[in-house]
Amino acid sequence: MTKNIELTDEEYRKLTVLLSLGITIASGNGDFDDTVDYIYSCAEKFNCNDIFAKKMGKTYPTHKHDELVQPLIDSYHDEIVLVYHLAGRLAARDFETSNAHDAIQQTTSEEKEMEMDKIKERYSTELMENGVKNLFIRS
């Protein structure tokens, strides 16, 4: 059973940006192709011919649409990469320096991983909430 959603032209534009962000994250997953094709095919109804173009009966985002989406993807990617790598490295450093060398050798890999995950989670939370504003180097 089909249902309808009423959108303004601007809401449709925002929906297509969100859709493109989702496609980027789910890349390679063809489960969404039909839905994406359908939503993109409505572009003309929402006066979005400037950000979509038809080619061989199918509607595709234009370069202008990509320019709306790419800065959001770049920002997300930069943030996630920063948090993931920095939190992991800080957790490893803290784990290594907070335990005596012999204690580390006696820790099972499962215990070490659980402890490092706890430390990494603290760093991840801090970095996601505050970025690097609370990160300082002691002299």
Residue frames as a rotation matrix with the C-alpha (Angstrom) as fourth column:
MET 1
0.583 0.812 0.000 0.00
0.812 -0.583 0.000 0.00
0.000 0.000 -1.000 0.00
THR 2
-0.391 -0.727 0.564 1.49
0.709 -0.629 -0.319 3.33
0.587 0.276 0.761 -1.04
LYS 3
0.426 0.402 -0.811 1.42
0.810 -0.569 0.143 6.39
-0.404 -0.717 -0.567 1.16
ASN 4
0.386 -0.254 0.887 2.09
0.543 -0.715 -0.441 10.01
0.746 0.651 -0.138 0.40
ILE 5
0.001 -0.434 -0.901 4.33
0.878 -0.431 0.208 12.51
-0.479 -0.791 0.380 2.11
GLU 6
0.833 0.287 0.473 3.83
0.484 -0.791 -0.374 16.19
0.267 0.540 -0.798 1.42
LEU 7
-0.005 -0.906 -0.423 7.05
0.849 -0.227 0.477 18.17
-0.528 -0.357 0.771 1.04
THR 8
0.791 0.072 -0.608 7.92
-0.179 -0.923 -0.342 21.69
-0.585 0.379 -0.717 0.01
ASP 9
0.835 -0.545 -0.076 10.56
-0.027 0.098 -0.995 22.16
0.550 0.832 0.067 -2.67
GLU 10
0.094 -0.832 0.547 13.11
-0.836 -0.364 -0.411 23.04
0.541 -0.419 -0.730 0.03
GLU 11
0.299 0.076 0.951 12.20
-0.757 0.626 0.188 19.99
-0.581 -0.776 0.245 2.14
TYR 12
0.986 0.047 0.163 12.64
0.066 0.779 -0.623 17.79
-0.156 0.625 0.765 -0.94
ARG 13
0.501 -0.863 0.061 16.10
-0.369 -0.277 -0.887 19.30
0.783 0.422 -0.457 -1.55
LYS 14
-0.051 -0.500 0.864 17.06
-0.997 -0.022 -0.072 18.56
0.055 -0.866 -0.498 2.06
LEU 15
0.659 0.367 0.656 15.68
-0.426 0.901 -0.075 15.03
-0.619 -0.230 0.751 1.75
THR 16
0.935 -0.336 -0.111 17.86
0.058 0.455 -0.889 14.38
0.349 0.825 0.445 -1.31
VAL 17
0.103 -0.923 0.371 20.93
-0.720 -0.326 -0.612 15.63
0.686 -0.204 -0.698 0.58
LEU 18
0.071 -0.007 0.997 20.12
-0.898 0.434 0.067 13.30
-0.433 -0.901 0.025 3.48
LEU 19
0.917 0.320 0.238 19.54
-0.174 0.859 -0.482 10.48
-0.358 0.401 0.843 1.01
SER 20
0.651 -0.741 -0.164 22.92
-0.214 0.028 -0.977 11.09
0.728 0.671 -0.140 -0.62
LEU 21
-0.115 -0.669 0.735 24.60
-0.959 -0.116 -0.257 11.05
0.257 -0.734 -0.628 2.80
GLY 22
0.378 0.360 0.853 22.92
-0.636 0.770 -0.043 7.74
-0.673 -0.526 0.520 3.57
ILE 23
0.990 -0.045 -0.130 23.95
-0.080 0.580 -0.811 6.30
0.112 0.813 0.571 0.21
THR 24
0.258 -0.962 0.086 27.54
-0.641 -0.237 -0.730 7.26
0.723 0.133 -0.678 0.94
ILE 25
-0.196 -0.301 0.933 27.49
-0.953 0.283 -0.109 5.41
-0.232 -0.910 -0.343 4.26
ALA 26
0.355 0.433 0.829 25.72
-0.267 0.896 -0.354 2.36
-0.896 -0.095 0.434 2.81
SER 27
0.116 -0.339 -0.934 27.85
-0.977 -0.208 -0.045 2.32
-0.179 0.917 -0.355 -0.35
GLY 28
-0.794 -0.445 -0.413 27.77
-0.559 0.803 0.209 -0.92
0.238 0.397 -0.886 -2.21
ASN 29
-0.740 0.612 0.278 24.46
0.233 0.622 -0.747 -1.97
-0.630 -0.488 -0.603 -0.68
GLY 30
-0.942 0.333 0.043 21.98
-0.026 -0.201 0.979 -2.28
0.335 0.921 0.198 -3.55
ASP 31
-0.527 0.779 -0.338 19.01
0.843 0.432 -0.320 -2.67
-0.103 -0.454 -0.885 -1.20
PHE 32
-0.109 0.463 -0.879 18.20
0.385 -0.796 -0.467 1.02
-0.917 -0.389 -0.092 -1.56
ASP 33
-0.903 -0.406 0.137 18.55
0.272 -0.296 0.915 1.49
-0.331 0.864 0.378 -5.33
ASP 34
-0.378 0.835 0.400 14.84
0.807 0.085 0.584 1.38
0.454 0.544 -0.706 -6.16
THR 35
0.471 0.545 -0.694 13.95
0.837 -0.524 0.157 3.84
-0.278 -0.655 -0.703 -3.40
VAL 36
-0.299 -0.678 -0.671 16.76
0.295 -0.735 0.611 6.20
-0.907 -0.015 0.420 -4.39
ASP 37
-0.895 -0.023 0.446 15.74
0.447 -0.072 0.892 6.04
0.011 0.997 0.075 -8.05
TYR 38
0.029 0.994 0.107 12.13
0.935 -0.065 0.349 6.79
0.354 0.090 -0.931 -7.16
ILE 39
0.445 0.125 -0.887 12.94
0.645 -0.732 0.220 9.77
-0.621 -0.670 -0.406 -4.92
TYR 40
-0.592 -0.723 -0.356 15.38
0.206 -0.563 0.800 11.21
-0.779 0.401 0.482 -7.45
SER 41
-0.694 0.355 0.627 12.77
0.701 0.135 0.700 10.78
0.164 0.925 -0.343 -10.21
CYS 42
0.379 0.885 -0.272 10.51
0.924 -0.377 0.060 13.25
-0.050 -0.274 -0.961 -8.37
ALA 43
-0.491 -0.716 -0.497 13.01
0.707 -0.661 0.253 16.09
-0.509 -0.227 0.830 -8.81
GLU 44
-0.809 0.183 0.558 11.07
0.365 -0.588 0.722 17.80
0.460 0.788 0.409 -11.56
LYS 45
0.223 0.964 -0.142 7.90
0.679 -0.049 0.733 17.96
0.700 -0.260 -0.666 -9.41
PHE 46
0.612 -0.065 -0.788 9.91
0.723 -0.356 0.592 19.82
-0.319 -0.932 -0.171 -6.76
ASN 47
0.974 -0.190 0.125 11.58
-0.092 -0.833 -0.546 22.28
0.208 0.520 -0.828 -9.12
CYS 48
0.530 -0.819 0.218 14.97
-0.263 0.086 0.961 20.68
-0.806 -0.567 -0.170 -8.60
ASN 49
0.933 -0.162 0.322 16.12
0.360 0.381 -0.852 20.48
0.015 0.910 0.414 -12.20
ASP 50
0.620 -0.749 0.234 19.17
-0.629 -0.653 -0.421 22.51
0.468 0.114 -0.876 -11.16
ILE 51
-0.119 -0.701 0.703 20.47
-0.950 0.287 0.126 19.69
-0.290 -0.653 -0.700 -8.94
PHE 52
-0.090 0.117 0.989 19.20
0.070 0.991 -0.111 16.68
-0.993 0.059 -0.098 -10.93
ALA 53
-0.282 -0.010 -0.959 19.36
-0.919 -0.284 0.273 15.71
-0.275 0.959 0.071 -14.58
LYS 54
0.623 0.530 0.575 17.73
-0.282 0.838 -0.467 12.95
-0.729 0.129 0.672 -16.60
LYS 55
-0.354 -0.713 -0.606 19.91
-0.918 0.141 0.370 10.66
-0.178 0.687 -0.704 -18.66
MET 56
-0.747 0.080 -0.660 18.52
-0.311 0.835 0.454 7.71
0.587 0.544 -0.599 -20.57
GLY 57
0.133 0.966 -0.223 15.26
-0.071 0.233 0.970 7.79
0.989 -0.113 0.100 -18.60
LYS 58
0.306 -0.106 -0.946 16.94
0.894 0.373 0.248 7.85
0.327 -0.922 0.209 -15.19
THR 59
0.815 0.025 0.579 17.47
-0.107 -0.975 0.193 10.83
0.570 -0.219 -0.792 -12.85
TYR 60
0.184 -0.857 -0.481 20.93
0.887 0.355 -0.295 11.52
0.424 -0.372 0.826 -11.48
PRO 61
0.673 -0.062 -0.737 22.32
0.442 -0.766 0.467 14.15
-0.594 -0.640 -0.488 -9.11
THR 62
0.774 -0.427 0.468 24.25
0.259 -0.461 -0.848 16.90
0.578 0.778 -0.246 -10.88
HIS 63
-0.290 -0.953 -0.085 27.57
0.645 -0.129 -0.753 18.43
0.707 -0.273 0.652 -9.89
LYS 64
-0.349 0.229 0.909 25.61
-0.463 -0.885 0.045 21.18
0.815 -0.405 0.414 -8.13
HIS 65
0.775 0.632 0.004 23.91
-0.362 0.439 0.822 18.58
0.518 -0.638 0.569 -5.92
ASP 66
0.447 -0.701 -0.556 27.28
0.705 0.658 -0.263 16.99
0.550 -0.274 0.789 -5.19
GLU 67
-0.490 -0.642 0.590 28.54
0.188 -0.738 -0.648 20.40
0.851 -0.207 0.482 -4.07
LEU 68
0.240 0.649 0.722 25.75
-0.721 -0.378 0.580 20.48
0.650 -0.660 0.377 -1.46
VAL 69
0.951 0.246 -0.189 26.61
-0.109 0.835 0.540 17.02
0.291 -0.492 0.820 -0.17
GLN 70
0.371 -0.885 -0.280 30.41
0.433 0.431 -0.792 16.80
0.822 0.173 0.543 -0.34
PRO 71
-0.319 -0.532 0.784 31.24
-0.470 -0.630 -0.619 19.33
0.823 -0.566 -0.049 2.41
LEU 72
0.464 0.562 0.684 28.99
-0.880 0.206 0.428 17.38
0.100 -0.801 0.590 4.80
ILE 73
0.935 -0.181 -0.306 30.65
0.141 0.979 -0.147 14.10
0.327 0.094 0.940 3.87
ASP 74
0.057 -0.989 0.140 34.12
0.197 -0.127 -0.972 15.62
0.979 0.083 0.187 4.26
SER 75
-0.144 -0.043 0.989 33.27
-0.810 -0.569 -0.143 17.07
0.568 -0.821 0.047 7.66
TYR 76
0.798 0.505 0.330 31.80
-0.603 0.677 0.422 13.78
-0.010 -0.535 0.845 8.86
HIS 77
0.769 -0.547 -0.330 34.73
0.315 0.774 -0.549 11.79
0.556 0.318 0.768 7.55
ASP 78
-0.139 -0.867 0.479 37.31
-0.148 -0.460 -0.875 14.12
0.979 -0.192 -0.064 9.10
GLU 79
0.080 0.265 0.961 35.56
-0.954 -0.261 0.151 13.98
0.290 -0.928 0.232 12.46
ILE 80
0.936 0.337 0.102 35.16
-0.352 0.904 0.243 10.19
-0.010 -0.263 0.965 12.47
VAL 81
0.523 -0.818 -0.240 38.74
0.348 0.462 -0.816 9.56
0.778 0.344 0.526 11.35
LEU 82
-0.216 -0.593 0.776 40.06
-0.500 -0.615 -0.609 11.95
0.838 -0.520 -0.164 13.99
VAL 83
0.322 0.432 0.842 38.03
-0.946 0.124 0.298 10.37
0.024 -0.893 0.449 16.79
TYR 84
0.978 0.126 -0.166 38.68
-0.137 0.989 -0.057 6.78
0.157 0.079 0.984 15.73
HIS 85
0.393 -0.905 -0.162 42.43
0.400 0.327 -0.856 7.05
0.828 0.272 0.490 15.28
LEU 86
-0.273 -0.519 0.810 43.21
-0.473 -0.661 -0.582 9.52
0.837 -0.543 -0.065 18.03
ALA 87
0.473 0.517 0.714 41.06
-0.876 0.188 0.444 7.74
0.095 -0.835 0.541 20.62
GLY 88
0.955 -0.119 -0.273 42.68
0.093 0.990 -0.108 4.42
0.283 0.077 0.956 19.73
ARG 89
0.101 -0.993 0.059 46.21
0.308 -0.025 -0.951 5.76
0.946 0.114 0.303 19.96
LEU 90
-0.209 -0.129 0.969 45.55
-0.742 -0.625 -0.243 7.59
0.637 -0.770 0.035 23.23
ALA 91
0.770 0.545 0.331 43.94
-0.633 0.590 0.501 4.48
0.078 -0.596 0.799 24.71
ALA 92
0.732 -0.568 -0.375 46.92
0.396 0.803 -0.445 2.34
0.554 0.178 0.813 23.76
ARG 93
-0.216 -0.838 0.501 49.32
-0.043 -0.504 -0.863 4.90
0.975 -0.208 0.073 25.22
ASP 94
0.041 0.306 0.951 47.36
-0.919 -0.362 0.156 5.19
0.392 -0.881 0.266 28.47
PHE 95
0.945 0.318 -0.074 47.06
-0.276 0.899 0.341 1.43
0.175 -0.302 0.937 28.80
GLU 96
0.438 -0.861 -0.257 50.78
0.474 0.465 -0.748 0.91
0.763 0.206 0.612 28.25
THR 97
-0.415 -0.677 0.608 51.82
-0.112 -0.625 -0.773 3.69
0.903 -0.389 0.183 30.65
SER 98
0.155 0.548 0.822 49.28
-0.892 -0.280 0.355 2.95
0.425 -0.788 0.446 33.39
ASN 99
0.978 0.169 0.119 50.31
-0.202 0.898 0.391 -0.68
-0.041 -0.406 0.913 33.86
ALA 100
0.151 -0.961 0.232 53.70
-0.633 0.086 0.769 -2.04
-0.759 -0.263 -0.595 34.81
HIS 101
-0.238 -0.334 -0.912 55.45
-0.956 0.246 0.159 -3.87
0.171 0.910 -0.378 32.00
ASP 102
-0.986 -0.164 0.026 55.08
-0.166 0.957 -0.237 -7.24
0.014 -0.238 -0.971 33.78
ALA 103
-0.384 0.917 0.108 51.35
-0.069 0.088 -0.994 -6.66
-0.921 -0.389 0.030 34.35
ILE 104
0.177 0.412 -0.894 50.83
-0.907 -0.283 -0.311 -6.07
-0.381 0.866 0.324 30.64
GLN 105
-0.602 -0.499 -0.623 52.63
-0.712 0.689 0.137 -9.31
0.361 0.526 -0.770 29.80
GLN 106
-0.966 0.228 0.122 50.37
0.112 0.793 -0.598 -11.23
-0.234 -0.564 -0.792 32.22
THR 107
-0.226 0.929 -0.293 47.15
-0.518 -0.370 -0.771 -9.68
-0.825 -0.023 0.565 30.89
THR 108
-0.260 0.221 0.940 45.23
0.672 0.741 0.011 -11.87
-0.694 0.634 -0.341 28.46
SER 109
-0.950 -0.113 0.292 44.53
0.304 -0.563 0.768 -10.33
0.078 0.818 0.569 25.08
GLU 110
-0.086 0.992 0.095 40.81
0.701 -0.007 0.713 -10.35
0.708 0.128 -0.695 25.91
GLU 111
0.382 0.159 -0.910 41.39
0.869 -0.397 0.295 -8.45
-0.314 -0.904 -0.290 29.17
LYS 112
-0.633 -0.692 -0.347 43.70
0.480 -0.703 0.525 -6.01
-0.607 0.166 0.777 27.42
GLU 113
-0.767 0.393 0.507 41.12
0.430 -0.271 0.861 -5.41
0.476 0.879 0.038 24.68
MET 114
0.275 0.918 -0.285 38.32
0.846 -0.091 0.525 -4.85
0.456 -0.385 -0.802 27.21
GLU 115
0.176 -0.291 -0.941 40.42
0.741 -0.590 0.321 -2.36
-0.648 -0.753 0.111 29.19
MET 116
-0.853 -0.522 -0.017 41.56
0.363 -0.614 0.701 -0.54
-0.376 0.592 0.713 26.07
ASP 117
-0.407 0.796 0.448 37.94
0.660 -0.083 0.747 -0.37
0.632 0.600 -0.491 24.84
LYS 118
0.453 0.549 -0.703 36.94
0.888 -0.352 0.297 1.33
-0.084 -0.758 -0.647 28.10
ILE 119
-0.223 -0.635 -0.739 39.72
0.457 -0.738 0.496 3.89
-0.861 -0.227 0.455 27.75
LYS 120
-0.906 -0.119 0.406 39.00
0.423 -0.255 0.869 4.38
0.000 0.960 0.281 24.04
GLU 121
-0.005 0.991 0.133 35.32
0.889 -0.057 0.454 4.94
0.457 0.120 -0.881 24.78
ARG 122
0.360 0.071 -0.930 36.18
0.705 -0.673 0.222 7.72
-0.610 -0.736 -0.293 27.25
TYR 123
-0.637 -0.666 -0.389 38.37
0.195 -0.627 0.754 9.42
-0.746 0.405 0.529 24.65
SER 124
-0.740 0.409 0.534 35.80
0.616 0.091 0.783 8.91
0.272 0.908 -0.319 21.88
THR 125
0.311 0.904 -0.294 33.06
0.946 -0.264 0.189 10.47
0.093 -0.337 -0.937 24.00
GLU 126
0.139 -0.355 -0.924 35.26
0.452 -0.808 0.378 13.43
-0.881 -0.471 0.048 24.90
LEU 127
-0.835 -0.549 -0.031 36.35
0.202 -0.358 0.911 14.01
-0.512 0.755 0.410 21.30
MET 128
-0.482 0.737 0.473 32.81
0.780 0.116 0.614 13.70
0.398 0.665 -0.631 19.90
GLU 129
0.481 0.726 -0.492 31.43
0.874 -0.443 0.202 16.12
-0.071 -0.527 -0.847 22.50
ASN 130
0.696 -0.248 -0.673 34.26
0.131 -0.878 0.460 18.67
-0.706 -0.408 -0.579 22.56
GLY 131
0.878 -0.478 0.028 36.53
-0.018 -0.092 -0.996 18.04
0.478 0.874 -0.089 19.59
VAL 132
0.123 -0.929 -0.348 40.11
0.769 0.311 -0.559 18.87
0.628 -0.198 0.753 20.51
LYS 133
0.363 0.049 0.931 39.37
-0.187 -0.974 0.124 21.96
0.913 -0.219 -0.344 22.61
ASN 134
0.849 -0.037 0.527 40.30
-0.526 0.034 0.850 20.10
-0.050 -0.999 0.009 25.83
LEU 135
0.783 -0.620 0.056 43.39
0.619 0.766 -0.174 18.45
0.065 0.170 0.983 24.37
PHE 136
0.818 -0.552 0.162 46.61
-0.565 -0.823 0.054 20.01
0.104 -0.135 -0.985 25.68
ILE 137
0.459 -0.773 -0.438 50.25
0.419 0.624 -0.660 19.02
0.783 0.119 0.610 25.66
ARG 138
0.967 -0.183 -0.178 52.05
0.111 -0.324 0.939 19.33
-0.230 -0.928 -0.293 28.97
SER 139
0.565 -0.825 0.026 55.53
-0.478 -0.353 -0.804 20.82
0.672 0.442 -0.594 28.87
